[in-house]
Amino acid sequence: MKKIITSLMIILMIVGAMTACSQNNSDNNNDGKKLSIVCTIFPEYDWVKQILGDHLENTDLTMLLDNGVDLHSYQPTTDDIVKISNCDMFIYVGGESDSWVEDALKEATNKNMVVINLLDFLGDTVKEEEVVQGMEGEHAEGEHAEGEHSEEEDPEYDEHVWLSLKNASTLTSFISEKLGEIDEKNAADYKANGTSYIKQLDSLDKNYQKTIKEGKHKTLLFGDRFPFRYLVDDYGLSYYAAFVGCSAETEASFKTIAFLAKKVDNLGLNSIMTIEGTDHKIAQTIKENTATKDQKILSLDSMQSTTSKDVAAGATYLSIMTDNLKTLKEALK
């Protein structure tokens, strides 16, 4: 039902925007105008920014989710639809949260638009969302075994692919190539910038490997949603959490709290993890139910709430992932 309502809203906005789109399309960059690139979330936006380099000033680069709205609850405005309809390149994640995109693209006025769906491009490396032991599931308890779904259900995929540095390198290379195709005169610059940026990503990846190898613990425990599966799988870490990454739940059952508190005790963890922008209430409750009640509450930034103000203040994908590494080092002591 939610998808049907969203689709109807998108269709109505597209009809209302058609006049503006048609007029804008006559000024498309075929006649030397600026490139127009629209990204849904911050990581995509920053990757493109790094690839553009000095050409950023000649590009109209848009980040749609720029005011802290979470990917899972975002709905496009009419202005967003206009920007998408007429842009030269559109980049989006491609999971369940982006169900509105299909309708938004149907009436695109720029038929030469390059569209990049992150999940589609990553293909078989995309992971199904999983429910691990102790986690509040999407179904009633006992309805399905952990990680399973019925034959009638489509699998739900974990959308948080950007939280893997390896994925970031792969996607940067692909975006660089596609930018070169729509702006051939600057293709060499895009390739060089992308190659330079990938080296930085790979260097940080090596630092993650070293830090995690040297860590005392190999398990993270989240009193929160868990969007970091791609990251922990990259480095062989285990995890426990209150909710799956895309969950809208904010209250954990006593059974979940008790299970997670006992895991903290049994594993001797010195930290309980959260994600950015939460009140940490569940993590605090877990702490209060442990034997020692002396764990630190640490936050990892999943970049789901990064705003244009954060960007203006200097936030980058690399800076946030570097800060996350510092937090991980503390958590794994």
C-alpha positions in Angstrom: 0.0 0.0 0.0 2.8 2.4 0.9 4.4 1.8 -2.5 1.1 2.4 -4.3 0.5 5.7 -2.5 4.1 6.8 -3.1 3.7 6.0 -6.8 0.5 8.0 -7.1 2.2 11.0 -5.4 5.1 10.8 -7.8 2.9 10.6 -10.9 1.0 13.7 -9.7 4.2 15.6 -9.1 5.6 14.6 -12.5 2.4 15.8 -14.3 2.7 19.1 -12.4 6.4 19.5 -13.2 6.2 18.6 -16.9 6.0 22.2 -18.2 9.0 23.3 -16.1 10.9 20.2 -17.1 10.2 20.8 -20.8 11.4 24.4 -20.7 14.5 23.5 -18.7 15.4 20.6 -21.1 15.9 23.1 -23.9 18.9 24.4 -21.9 20.5 21.0 -21.4 24.2 20.8 -21.3 24.3 19.6 -25.0 24.8 23.3 -25.8 27.7 23.7 -23.4 25.7 24.3 -20.2 26.8 22.9 -16.8 26.6 19.2 -16.2 23.7 18.4 -13.9 24.2 15.5 -11.5 21.7 14.4 -8.8 22.6 12.1 -6.0 20.2 10.8 -3.3 22.6 10.5 -0.4 25.8 12.0 1.0 28.3 9.2 0.2 27.3 9.3 -3.5 27.5 13.1 -3.5 31.0 13.1 -2.0 32.3 10.4 -4.3 31.2 12.5 -7.3 32.6 15.6 -5.7 36.0 14.0 -5.4 35.9 12.7 -9.0 34.9 16.1 -10.4 37.8 17.9 -8.7 38.4 21.3 -10.3 35.4 20.6 -12.6 33.0 20.9 -9.6 32.5 24.6 -10.3 31.2 23.8 -13.8 28.7 21.2 -12.5 25.3 21.5 -10.9 25.7 18.8 -8.2 22.7 18.1 -6.0 22.3 16.0 -2.8 18.6 15.3 -2.3 18.7 14.1 1.3 20.6 17.2 2.6 18.6 18.1 5.7 19.0 15.0 7.9 16.0 13.1 6.6 16.7 9.3 6.8 16.9 7.4 3.5 14.2 5.1 4.8 11.6 7.8 5.3 12.5 10.2 2.5 9.8 11.3 0.0 10.8 13.6 -3.0 9.4 17.1 -3.4 8.3 18.5 -6.7 11.6 20.4 -7.0 13.4 17.1 -6.5 11.4 15.5 -9.3 12.2 18.4 -11.7 15.9 18.1 -10.9 15.9 14.3 -11.5 13.8 14.6 -14.7 16.2 16.9 -16.4 19.7 15.9 -15.1 22.5 14.3 -17.0 23.3 11.7 -14.3 21.2 10.4 -11.4 22.7 8.2 -8.7 20.6 6.3 -6.1 20.9 3.3 -3.8 18.2 1.2 -5.3 16.7 -0.6 -2.4 13.2 -0.8 -1.0 13.6 2.8 0.4 14.0 4.0 -3.2 10.7 2.5 -4.5 9.6 6.0 -5.6 12.5 6.3 -8.2 10.9 4.0 -10.8 7.9 6.3 -11.2 10.1 9.4 -11.1 12.2 8.2 -14.0 9.3 7.1 -16.3 8.7 10.7 -17.4 12.3 11.9 -17.5 12.7 14.7 -20.1 16.4 13.9 -20.6 16.3 10.6 -22.4 20.1 10.4 -22.5 20.3 10.5 -18.7 22.9 8.1 -17.1 21.2 6.3 -14.2 23.3 4.5 -11.6 21.6 2.1 -9.2 24.2 1.1 -6.6 22.6 -2.2 -5.7 22.1 -3.2 -9.3 25.7 -2.4 -10.2 27.1 -4.3 -7.2 24.9 -7.3 -8.1 25.6 -10.6 -6.4 27.8 -8.9 -3.7 24.7 -7.2 -2.2 23.6 -8.9 1.0 20.2 -9.9 2.1 19.1 -8.3 5.4 19.6 -10.8 8.2 18.1 -11.3 11.7 20.8 -12.5 14.1 20.3 -14.1 17.5 18.6 -11.9 20.0 17.5 -9.2 17.5 14.0 -7.9 17.2 12.8 -9.4 13.9 10.4 -8.0 11.3 8.1 -10.9 12.0 6.4 -12.2 15.1 8.8 -14.3 17.1 9.1 -17.9 15.8 7.3 -17.1 12.5 10.5 -17.8 10.5 13.9 -19.0 11.4 16.7 -16.5 11.6 17.6 -15.0 8.2 14.8 -16.9 6.5 11.7 -15.7 4.6 8.7 -17.5 3.2 8.4 -18.5 -0.4 5.8 -15.7 -1.0 8.1 -13.0 0.3 10.7 -11.3 -1.8 14.1 -11.1 0.0 14.9 -7.7 1.6 18.4 -6.5 0.7 20.6 -4.5 3.0 20.8 -1.1 1.4 23.8 0.3 3.3 26.4 -0.7 0.7 28.3 2.6 1.1 29.6 1.5 4.5 32.1 -0.8 2.8 35.4 0.9 1.7 35.7 -1.9 -0.9 32.3 -1.0 -2.4 33.3 2.7 -2.3 36.3 2.0 -4.4 34.4 -0.1 -6.9 31.6 2.4 -7.2 34.1 5.4 -7.5 35.7 3.6 -10.5 32.4 3.0 -12.2 31.1 6.6 -11.6 34.4 8.0 -13.0 33.9 5.9 -16.1 30.3 7.0 -16.6 31.2 10.7 -16.1 33.8 10.4 -18.8 31.2 9.0 -21.2 28.9 12.0 -20.8 31.7 14.6 -20.7 34.4 13.1 -22.9 36.6 16.2 -23.0 37.2 15.9 -19.3 37.2 12.1 -19.1 41.0 11.9 -18.5 40.6 14.2 -15.5 37.8 12.2 -14.0 39.8 9.0 -14.4 42.8 10.5 -12.8 40.8 12.0 -9.9 39.0 8.7 -9.4 42.3 6.8 -9.4 43.8 9.2 -6.8 40.7 8.9 -4.6 40.6 5.1 -4.8 44.2 5.1 -3.5 43.0 7.0 -0.4 40.1 4.6 0.1 42.4 1.6 -0.2 44.9 3.2 2.2 42.1 3.6 4.8 41.0 0.1 4.1 44.4 -1.2 5.1 44.3 0.9 8.3 40.9 -0.8 9.1 42.5 -4.2 8.5 45.4 -3.4 10.8 43.3 -1.9 13.6 40.9 -4.8 13.6 43.6 -7.4 13.5 45.2 -5.8 16.6 42.0 -5.5 18.5 41.3 -7.6 21.5 37.7 -8.1 20.7 36.1 -9.3 17.4 32.5 -8.6 18.2 30.4 -5.4 18.2 27.2 -5.0 20.1 24.7 -2.4 19.1 21.9 -1.1 21.3 20.3 0.3 18.1 19.7 -0.4 14.5 22.6 -2.1 12.7 23.4 -0.7 9.2 27.1 -1.8 9.4 26.9 -5.3 8.1 29.0 -4.6 5.0 31.7 -3.1 7.2 31.9 -5.9 9.7 31.8 -8.6 6.9 34.7 -6.9 5.2 36.9 -7.4 8.2 35.6 -10.6 9.8 33.9 -9.1 12.8 30.8 -10.5 14.5 27.9 -8.5 15.8 24.7 -8.4 17.9 22.1 -5.7 17.7 18.7 -4.7 18.8 17.3 -4.1 15.3 18.1 -4.7 11.6 19.5 -1.7 9.7 16.3 -0.6 8.1 14.0 -1.1 11.1 11.8 1.8 12.1 11.5 0.4 15.7 12.6 2.5 18.6 11.6 0.3 21.5 13.3 -3.0 22.3 11.6 -5.7 24.3 12.9 -6.8 27.8 13.9 -10.1 26.2 16.2 -8.3 23.7 17.6 -6.0 26.4 18.4 -8.9 28.7 19.9 -11.0 25.9 22.2 -8.1 24.8 23.2 -7.3 28.4 24.2 -10.9 29.0 26.2 -10.9 25.8 28.1 -7.9 27.0 28.9 -9.7 30.2 29.8 -13.0 28.6 32.1 -11.4 25.9 33.7 -8.9 28.3 32.9 -6.0 26.0 33.9 -2.6 27.2 31.6 -0.7 24.8 28.0 -0.7 23.7 27.5 0.8 20.2 24.9 3.1 18.7 24.5 5.0 15.4 24.5 8.7 15.0 21.5 10.9 15.8 19.8 8.6 18.4 19.1 9.2 22.0 21.1 6.1 23.1 18.3 5.1 25.4 18.4 1.4 24.5 22.2 1.3 24.8 21.9 2.9 28.2 19.3 0.4 29.3 21.5 -2.5 28.2 24.4 -1.0 30.2 22.3 -0.7 33.3 21.4 -4.4 33.0 25.1 -5.6 32.8 27.0 -6.9 35.7 29.6 -4.1 35.8 27.5 -1.2 34.4 30.7 0.5 33.4 30.8 0.2 29.6 31.3 3.2 27.3 28.6 4.1 24.9 30.2 4.8 21.5 28.6 5.9 18.2 29.5 5.0 14.6 28.3 7.3 11.9 26.3 5.5 9.1 26.1 8.8 7.1 22.3 8.4 6.8 21.7 11.9 8.4 24.6 13.9 7.0 23.3 17.4 6.0 24.4 20.2 3.7 25.6 22.0 6.8 27.9 19.1 7.7 29.2 19.3 4.1 29.8 23.0 4.4 31.7 22.4 7.7 34.0 20.0 5.9 32.5 16.6 6.3 33.6 14.1 3.7 33.2 10.4 3.2 36.8 9.8 4.1 36.7 12.0 7.2 33.7 10.2 8.6 35.1 6.7 7.8 38.3 7.8 9.5 36.4 8.9 12.6 34.6 5.6 12.6 37.9 3.8 12.6 39.0 5.7 15.7 35.7 4.7 17.4 36.2 1.0 16.3 39.7 1.0 17.8 38.3 2.1 21.1 35.4 -0.4 21.0 37.7 -3.4 20.2 40.2 -2.8 23.0 
